Amino acid sequence: MPTGAMPTSAVPTSAIAFRAQPRSMILAPGDSASGIVQVWYRGGFMSTEAAVSVPGLPDGITATVSPNPLSHQGMADITLRADEGVRPGVYRVHLRVVADQVVRSRFIDLTVTTEPDWTFVVRPARQTVAMGTATYRVSLAGINGSHDPVRVTVTGAPIGVGASISPGSLTSNGDATLKVTAGPSAPAGRYELTVSDVARTHFARTILVVGGGGSSWRVREIGSTDARNNTVLVGPGRDDGVDRVYAGTVTTGRIYEFSREGNSWGDPVDIGGSVSGAEIHNMGMGPGRGDGRIRIYACSRDGNLYEVTYTDPGWTTEMVGRNNGGDCTHAVVGDARNDGRDRLYATRGDEVWEYTWRRAAKRWRAVRVGRVSMGIAHGLALGPGRGGQRDRLYVASTGSGSWEATYEGGDWRMHRMGDTGDVRNISFGTGRDDGVVRVYAGTLQGIREFTWRNGNWRERSIETATGIIHTYVLPGRNDGVDRLYGAGGNGRAYEFTWTGSRWASRNLGGASDYLYGFSFGRRPGDSLLRVYGASFDESVYEFEWG
């Protein structure tokens, strides 16, 4: 999760996008009305939180915002209430958001009336599709006893995007579904959809973003954990050769398993999690005990590293190693010593630890790999980042850039790779599809690419329109061409293709909130690689080229 932000002196006001929906509310004295406040960041700007306030309310008008402050960016419910004695009329309500001293304002027109009336609400306030379908919920609330049916219509969809509401007529406190489908000819862009009665006297608006991924990328929601998600992982977590999707939550600290059932994804199953309910920050998977058996390893913000094992018919959870008082943020499994044995590695606070399972003693042997000089050790990757056959550990720190750890001469040595500052996560691969393995680091300003050449790391920047949280290299289009994929702080997934002289980026669409979880894998019995994302909007997404 983000722990810092760009200096305020370098942050323009436009770095924060702030939206209130609906823009106007109607209610009776003694009643309340609800809407949504949404905050998101642009241009690589990130903040630890965004605080919403409602200053200067008239007498008799109160407001609550929940949650507040927003962690990173996201959505909150706002409720406005008028006391019994408030005079009928139109009131201007000022909404204010502050993130790292950057301030934005929006206004809601609040009408207090004693006459029969009604109002629309559309949720969510914003959705993104590349090609496929998005659904919204349209609600009609009667005021002062209004029960007359209202015919509903929607406008604002571009050519190539179909929009329909069912049912087409609503009564007080009734709901309808707004279904929006982007076809192959749908133009990329941001569109405001307006829901209204046929006489156009009452309105509610929402945003549809048609992703720049064009018609070839499809985004599907495979399910929801009903909580904010911070990590996603794909693999045979039950050690039965069947790949499943696993998501870890922020506010409840749980791990959920999604299984493919026929032609659809089944409901998520809670398989374990943090003993304190603290955030599951990131997960790894593999034979961490060196016995060939696949297990899941979950890092929690309570400082604990959890080993989650499936033994028919259920799951068990055990703790690994000592809690050193710092956040546990990332875990990986592999042969980092290059001695033919798999071990477990984790970032805990500002340190990186190695765990070897001792079969005879039935306990873990812990060895400290090293410590970053500033910030915390936030991301971790294991593999041949320099190319060749030798594996190493790669560490992303929130205060001192990227690091490489090598086991040699019977000891671990950690060295900086030449950059500085806040790095979110780190990976490696042949991102340019030229056979050269490079290391890729996601940062709040974009992606850093490291190439090992002549005994040194050479760093280059890949320009992006947003901060990148995760990066992975894979043939995501299943065409044999390696490309670079990133998860954006704005909820979108991105594809980066090396053209021979520059990086071409593509917006694949995605979530309506912070997309921290990012992974890739295959469905059971299916050879196609797909990209997966888990978002603060409580949903898990599947990205497919086809």
C-alpha positions in Angstrom: 0.0 0.0 0.0 1.3 3.5 -0.6 3.3 5.0 2.2 4.3 8.2 0.6 3.6 10.8 -2.1 5.2 13.2 -4.4 6.4 16.5 -2.9 3.5 18.9 -2.6 5.4 21.7 -4.3 5.5 19.5 -7.5 1.9 18.5 -7.4 -0.7 20.4 -9.5 -4.2 20.6 -8.2 -5.3 18.6 -11.3 -3.5 15.6 -9.8 -6.6 14.9 -7.8 -9.9 14.1 -9.4 -12.9 14.6 -7.1 -16.5 13.8 -8.0 -19.8 13.9 -6.1 -22.7 11.9 -7.4 -25.5 12.8 -7.7 -24.8 16.5 -8.2 -28.2 17.4 -6.6 -30.3 15.9 -3.9 -33.9 16.3 -2.9 -35.3 15.5 0.6 -38.0 16.3 3.1 -37.5 18.0 6.4 -36.6 15.4 8.9 -35.3 13.0 6.2 -31.9 12.2 4.7 -30.5 11.5 1.2 -27.4 9.6 0.2 -24.8 9.8 -2.6 -21.2 8.9 -3.4 -18.0 10.8 -3.2 -15.2 9.5 -5.4 -11.5 10.5 -5.3 -8.8 9.3 -7.7 -5.3 10.4 -8.6 -3.7 11.3 -11.9 -0.3 11.8 -13.4 1.5 9.4 -11.1 0.5 11.3 -7.9 -0.3 9.1 -4.9 -1.2 9.9 -1.3 -1.6 7.8 1.8 -5.1 9.2 2.3 -7.7 11.7 1.1 -9.8 13.5 3.8 -13.2 14.7 2.9 -14.9 17.6 4.7 -18.2 19.5 4.4 -17.5 23.0 5.6 -20.0 25.8 6.1 -23.2 23.8 6.3 -26.4 25.8 6.9 -28.1 25.5 10.3 -30.2 22.3 10.5 -28.3 20.5 7.7 -25.8 17.8 8.8 -23.4 15.6 6.7 -21.6 12.3 7.3 -19.0 10.7 5.1 -18.0 7.1 5.5 -15.2 5.9 5.3 -13.3 9.1 6.0 -10.5 9.6 5.3 -10.2 7.4 2.2 -7.2 5.1 2.3 -5.2 6.1 -0.9 -8.2 6.9 -3.2 -11.6 5.4 -3.6 -15.3 5.9 -2.9 -17.2 6.9 0.2 -20.9 7.3 1.0 -22.1 10.8 1.9 -25.4 11.3 3.7 -27.1 14.7 4.0 -29.8 15.2 6.6 -32.3 18.0 7.1 -33.7 18.6 10.6 -37.5 18.9 11.0 -37.3 22.7 11.4 -35.3 23.4 8.2 -37.1 25.8 5.9 -37.8 24.5 2.4 -35.5 25.8 -0.3 -32.3 25.1 -2.2 -29.0 24.9 -0.3 -25.5 24.9 -1.8 -23.4 22.2 0.0 -19.6 22.6 -0.2 -17.5 19.3 -0.4 -13.8 19.6 0.1 -11.0 17.0 -0.3 -7.4 17.3 0.9 -4.6 14.9 0.0 -1.0 15.9 0.9 -2.1 19.5 1.2 -3.6 19.5 -2.3 -7.2 20.8 -2.1 -10.2 20.2 -4.4 -13.8 21.3 -4.1 -17.2 20.2 -5.4 -20.7 21.3 -4.7 -24.1 19.6 -4.3 -27.4 21.4 -4.7 -29.6 20.2 -1.8 -33.4 20.9 -2.2 -35.5 20.6 0.9 -39.2 20.4 0.1 -42.5 19.6 1.7 -44.1 18.7 -1.7 -44.4 15.1 -3.1 -41.3 14.5 -5.2 -38.6 11.8 -6.0 -35.0 11.4 -6.8 -32.6 9.1 -8.7 -29.4 7.5 -7.5 -27.0 5.6 -9.8 -24.2 3.3 -8.4 -21.3 3.0 -8.9 -20.2 6.5 -9.9 -17.7 5.2 -12.4 -16.9 2.0 -14.3 -14.5 0.9 -17.0 -14.8 -1.6 -19.9 -12.5 -2.4 -22.8 -15.0 -4.6 -24.5 -17.9 -6.3 -22.7 -20.6 -5.3 -20.3 -20.9 -3.1 -17.2 -23.9 -2.9 -15.0 -25.1 -0.1 -12.7 -28.0 0.0 -10.2 -30.6 2.8 -10.6 -32.6 3.6 -7.5 -35.7 5.8 -7.2 -36.6 7.2 -3.8 -40.0 8.8 -3.2 -40.2 12.0 -1.1 -43.2 13.1 1.0 -45.4 10.2 -0.1 -44.7 10.2 -3.8 -45.5 6.7 -5.3 -46.4 7.5 -8.9 -44.5 5.3 -11.4 -41.7 7.0 -13.3 -40.6 6.0 -16.8 -36.8 5.9 -17.0 -34.4 6.6 -19.9 -30.6 6.8 -20.4 -28.6 9.1 -22.7 -24.9 9.8 -23.3 -23.6 6.5 -24.6 -21.4 6.8 -27.7 -21.9 4.9 -31.0 -20.7 1.4 -30.5 -22.0 1.3 -26.9 -25.4 0.0 -26.1 -27.3 1.1 -22.9 -30.6 -0.1 -21.6 -32.6 0.0 -18.3 -34.7 -2.8 -17.0 -37.4 -2.5 -15.8 -38.2 0.7 -17.7 -40.6 2.1 -15.1 -39.9 2.6 -11.4 -42.0 3.3 -8.3 -40.9 4.7 -5.0 -37.9 2.8 -3.4 -37.6 0.6 -6.5 -34.4 -0.5 -8.3 -33.6 -1.1 -11.9 -30.4 -2.4 -13.7 -28.6 -0.2 -16.2 -26.7 -2.4 -18.6 -24.0 -0.9 -20.8 -22.3 -3.1 -23.5 -19.2 -1.9 -25.4 -18.8 -3.6 -28.8 -15.8 -3.9 -31.1 -16.4 -0.5 -32.6 -16.7 1.3 -29.3 -14.4 4.4 -29.2 -12.1 4.8 -26.3 -12.9 7.7 -24.0 -14.7 9.0 -20.9 -18.5 9.4 -21.2 -21.1 10.8 -18.9 -24.3 8.7 -18.8 -27.4 10.6 -17.7 -30.4 8.7 -16.2 -33.6 10.7 -16.2 -37.4 10.5 -16.4 -38.7 10.9 -20.0 -39.8 14.5 -19.3 -36.2 15.2 -18.2 -37.1 16.9 -14.9 -35.0 14.8 -12.7 -31.4 13.5 -13.4 -28.6 11.3 -12.1 -25.3 10.8 -13.8 -22.5 8.3 -13.8 -19.3 7.8 -15.7 -18.4 5.1 -18.3 -14.8 4.8 -19.4 -14.2 2.8 -22.5 -10.6 1.6 -22.1 -8.0 2.4 -24.7 -7.3 -1.3 -24.9 -9.6 -1.3 -28.0 -11.7 -4.1 -29.0 -9.2 -6.9 -28.4 -9.1 -6.9 -24.6 -12.0 -8.0 -22.6 -12.5 -7.3 -18.9 -14.7 -9.5 -16.7 -15.5 -9.4 -13.0 -15.1 -12.9 -11.7 -16.5 -12.2 -8.3 -16.4 -10.0 -5.2 -15.0 -10.5 -1.7 -17.3 -7.8 -0.3 -14.2 -6.1 1.0 -11.4 -4.1 -0.4 -8.8 -6.3 -2.0 -5.0 -5.8 -1.9 -3.6 -8.9 -3.6 -4.4 -11.6 -6.1 -2.6 -14.8 -6.9 -3.2 -17.6 -9.5 -2.0 -21.1 -9.1 -2.6 -24.7 -7.7 -3.1 -23.6 -4.1 -4.6 -27.0 -3.1 -1.5 -28.8 -4.6 -3.9 -30.7 -6.9 -2.7 -29.3 -10.3 -5.8 -27.2 -10.6 -5.2 -23.4 -10.9 -7.5 -21.2 -8.9 -7.6 -17.5 -8.1 -6.9 -16.3 -4.6 -7.6 -12.8 -3.3 -6.5 -11.1 0.0 -8.6 -8.4 1.6 -7.6 -5.1 3.3 -10.2 -4.4 5.9 -11.0 -7.9 7.0 -7.6 -9.7 6.5 -9.1 -12.7 4.8 -8.0 -14.9 1.8 -10.7 -16.0 -0.7 -10.5 -18.8 -3.2 -12.3 -18.6 -6.6 -12.7 -21.8 -8.5 -13.9 -22.2 -12.1 -17.1 -24.2 -12.3 -18.1 -25.1 -15.8 -18.3 -21.9 -17.8 -18.3 -19.5 -14.9 -16.6 -18.7 -11.7 -18.1 -20.0 -8.4 -18.7 -18.0 -5.3 -15.5 -17.1 -3.3 -14.6 -19.4 -0.4 -12.9 -18.0 2.8 -9.8 -20.2 3.3 -8.1 -18.4 6.2 -6.3 -15.1 7.0 -4.9 -12.9 9.6 -5.6 -13.7 13.3 -6.1 -10.0 14.0 -8.1 -9.2 10.9 -5.2 -7.0 9.6 -4.7 -6.5 5.9 -3.4 -9.3 3.7 -0.8 -7.3 1.8 0.6 -9.7 -0.7 0.9 -13.5 -1.2 3.3 -16.0 -2.6 2.8 -19.7 -3.5 5.1 -22.7 -3.9 6.8 -25.6 -2.1 8.2 -23.4 0.7 9.1 -26.4 2.8 11.2 -27.8 0.1 9.1 -31.0 -0.1 7.4 -30.3 -3.4 4.1 -29.6 -1.9 2.4 -26.3 -2.9 1.2 -24.0 -0.1 0.1 -20.4 0.0 2.2 -17.8 2.0 0.3 -14.6 3.0 2.0 -11.5 4.4 -0.1 -9.4 6.7 0.1 -5.8 8.0 -0.1 -7.3 11.6 3.6 -8.4 11.0 2.8 -12.1 10.6 3.7 -14.4 7.8 1.1 -17.1 7.4 1.4 -20.5 5.7 -2.0 -21.7 4.4 -2.2 -25.4 3.6 -5.0 -27.5 2.0 -5.5 -30.9 3.5 -8.7 -32.5 2.3 -11.4 -31.5 3.3 -10.2 -28.1 4.6 -7.5 -25.5 5.1 -5.1 -24.9 8.0 -3.1 -21.8 8.8 0.2 -21.6 10.7 2.6 -18.7 11.4 6.2 -18.7 9.9 9.0 -17.1 11.8 9.1 -14.4 14.4 7.2 -11.2 14.1 9.9 -8.5 14.2 7.4 -5.6 14.7 7.3 -4.5 11.0 4.7 -5.0 8.3 5.0 -8.3 6.4 4.5 -7.2 2.8 5.6 -9.9 0.3 6.5 -13.5 0.1 8.1 -15.7 -2.6 9.3 -19.3 -2.9 12.3 -20.6 -4.9 15.9 -21.6 -5.1 17.6 -18.3 -4.4 20.7 -20.0 -3.1 21.0 -22.0 -6.4 21.7 -25.2 -4.4 18.7 -27.2 -5.7 16.4 -26.5 -2.7 13.3 -24.3 -2.5 13.0 -22.0 0.4 10.6 -19.3 1.6 11.5 -15.6 1.5 9.6 -12.6 2.9 9.9 -8.9 3.4 9.2 -7.8 7.0 9.7 -4.2 8.0 13.0 -3.0 6.5 14.4 -6.5 6.4 14.4 -9.5 4.0 14.3 -13.0 5.6 14.9 -16.5 4.4 13.1 -19.5 5.9 14.3 -23.1 5.5 12.0 -25.9 6.8 14.0 -28.4 9.0 12.1 -31.6 8.6 13.7 -33.4 11.6 13.1 -30.5 14.0 9.7 -29.7 12.4 10.4 -25.9 12.5 11.7 -23.1 10.4 15.3 -21.9 10.4 15.4 -18.1 9.8 18.3 -16.3 8.3 18.3 -12.5 7.7 19.2 -11.8 4.0 19.6 -8.1 4.6 18.1 -4.7 5.3 17.2 -1.7 3.1 18.8 1.6 4.1 15.6 3.7 4.1 11.8 2.9 4.1 10.5 -0.6 4.2 11.2 -3.6 2.0 7.9 -3.6 0.1 8.2 -5.9 -2.9 10.1 -9.1 -3.6 10.9 -11.2 -6.7 13.1 -14.2 -7.1 14.8 -15.2 -10.4 17.6 -14.6 -13.0 17.3 -10.8 -13.3 20.7 -10.6 -14.9 19.9 -13.4 -17.3 21.6 -16.7 -17.3 20.9 -19.5 -14.9 21.6 -18.0 -11.5 18.7 -16.8 -9.4 18.8 -13.8 -7.1 16.4 -11.9 -4.9 15.2 -8.5 -6.0 13.7 -6.1 -3.5 11.7 -2.9 -3.8 12.0 -0.4 -1.0 9.7 2.5 -0.2 12.7 4.8 0.6 15.9 3.6 -1.0 15.0 2.3 -4.5 15.7 -1.2 -5.8 18.0 -3.8 -4.4 19.6 -7.1 -5.5 20.5 -9.9 -3.0 23.0 -12.6 -3.9 24.0 -15.7 -2.0 27.7 -16.4 -2.4 30.5 -17.6 -0.2 28.1 -18.9 2.3 26.5 -15.6 3.0 23.9 -13.2 1.7 24.9 -9.8 0.3 22.5 -7.0 -0.7 23.4 -4.2 -3.0 21.5 -1.2 -4.3 20.8 -1.1 -8.1 21.5 2.6 -8.5 18.1 4.2 -8.1 16.5 6.0 -5.1 13.1 6.8 -3.7 9.8 4.9 -3.4 9.5 1.7 -5.4 6.3 -0.3 -5.0 7.1 -3.8 -6.5 9.6 -5.4 -8.7 9.8 -8.2 -11.3 12.0 -9.4 -14.2 11.7 -10.9 -17.7 12.3 -10.3 -21.4 10.0 -7.3 -21.5 11.4 -6.2 -24.9 11.0 -9.7 -26.4 14.6 -9.6 -27.4 15.9 -12.5 -25.3 17.5 -10.1 -22.8 16.2 -10.5 -19.2 15.7 -7.2 -17.4 14.4 -6.1 -14.1 11.3 -3.9 -13.9 10.3 -1.7 -10.9 6.9 -0.1 -10.5 6.9 3.4 -8.9 4.5 6.2 -8.2 6.0 8.0 -11.3 6.0 5.0 -13.7 8.3 2.0 -14.5 12.0 1.7 -14.2 13.8 -0.8 -16.4 17.2 -2.2 -15.3 19.6 -3.9 -17.7 22.8 -5.7 -16.5 25.6 -4.6 -18.7 29.4 -4.7 -18.3 29.2 -5.4 -14.6 26.7 -2.6 -13.8 22.9 -1.9 -13.8 21.8 0.5 -16.5 18.5 2.2 -15.6 15.9 3.7 -18.1 12.4 5.1 -17.4 9.3 3.9 -19.2 6.9 6.8 -19.5 3.4 6.2 -18.1 0.3 8.2 -17.6 -0.1 7.0 -14.0 1.8 5.5 -11.1 2.4 1.7 -11.6 2.0 -0.6 -8.6 3.0 -4.0 -10.1 4.7 -5.1 -13.2 5.0 -8.5 -14.9 6.4 -9.8 -18.1 4.4 -12.4 -20.0 3.0 -13.3 -23.5 -0.4 -11.9 -22.4 -1.9 -12.1 -25.9 -0.9 -15.7 -26.2 1.0 -14.9 -29.4 4.5 -15.9 -28.1 5.5 -12.2 -27.8 6.6 -11.1 -24.3 5.2 -7.7 -23.2 5.2 -5.8 -20.0 2.0 -5.5 -18.0 1.3 -3.0 -15.1 -1.3 -2.3 -12.5 -2.1 1.4 -12.2 -3.0 3.3 -9.1 -6.0 4.6 -10.9 -7.5 1.1 -11.2 -6.5 0.4 -14.8 -4.3 -2.3 -16.1 -1.8 -1.4 -18.8 0.2 -3.2 -21.5 3.6 -2.0 -22.7 5.0 -3.2 -26.0 8.5 -2.5 -27.2 8.4 -1.4 -30.9 12.1 -1.4 -31.4 12.6 2.3 -30.6 10.0 3.1 -28.0 7.4 1.7 -25.6 3.8 1.8 -26.9 1.3 1.7 -24.0 -2.3 0.4 -24.0 -5.0 0.9 -21.4 -6.8 -2.4 -20.9 -9.5 -0.9 -18.7 -10.2 -2.4 -15.2 -11.5 -1.4 -11.9 -13.2 1.7 -10.5 -10.7 2.0 -7.7 -7.1 1.3 -6.6 -5.8 -1.9 -8.4 -3.1 -3.2 -6.1 -3.6 -6.9 -6.6 -2.1 -8.1 -9.9 -1.2 -11.5 -11.2 -1.5 -13.9 -14.2 -2.3 -17.5 -14.9 -4.5 -20.0 -16.7 -8.0 -21.4 -16.0 -8.2 -25.1 -15.4 -8.1 -27.1 -18.6 -7.4 -23.9 -20.6 -4.0 -23.1 -22.2 -4.7 -19.3 -22.5 -2.8 -16.9 -20.3 -4.9 -14.2 -18.7 -4.2 -11.3 -16.4 -5.9 -10.9 -13.1 -6.5 -7.9 -10.9 -8.0 -7.3 -7.4 -9.2 -3.9 -6.5 -10.3 -1.7 -3.6 -13.7 -1.6 -5.3 -14.2 -5.1 -3.8 -14.1 -7.0 -7.1 -11.6 -9.4 -8.8 -11.1 -9.0 -12.5 -10.0 -11.1 -15.4 -8.3 -9.6 -18.5 -8.4 -11.6 -21.7 -7.1 -11.0 -25.2 -9.2 -12.5 -27.9 
